[in-house]
Amino acid sequence: MKDNSNLEKRSLTGFKRVAGVLALALLTYGCGGMQQKQKHPLIEGTPNTLTCVDRYGQRQTIYDLRGRWRTKYSDGPTIQEVTISQNCTEFLGIKTKGGVHVVEGSQTIKGVLEKSGFKEVQVYDSDEGWRDKNGTISNNGKNIELWGQDTITTLDR
């Protein structure tokens, strides 16, 4: 009868390596369609927030994204500008200083907010249309970072 303990040890070591690589990939790249959650839900009255009643009749305290934002893309040196309007949890950004892929006056970002940040967010590209992104809102609502596919988009107030 053969001793299988050495084979079992090698199999377990291989499994641990594969599990470690998968865990690292998940932490690094995330899951498609999932948004990174903020640490804590927002509290009414904190800076850069607004409290409203959403289309389902629920009272929500969410980030107030309304206003002008400087926009930087990881695949280009040009800084552009976007003005975001917001109707409770839904927002839409219009390019006010255009670029190559989205011209001035065009819709460029849209999405839905929830208590802890983005529920969903999309960025427009003239070649590919609306593209889903993952994103975070940080620095008390003064910074947005979006990522997905091949570009990182940063918006700052």
Beta strands, then each sheet from edge to edge (+ up, - down):
strand 1: 49-53
strand 2: 59-63
strand 3: 67-73
strand 4: 79-87
strand 5: 90-97
strand 6: 107-114
strand 7: 117-125
strand 8: 129-138
strand 9: 143-148
strand 10: 151-156
sheet 1: 1+ 2-
sheet 2: 3+ 4- 5+ 6- 7+ 8- 9+ 10- 3+
end
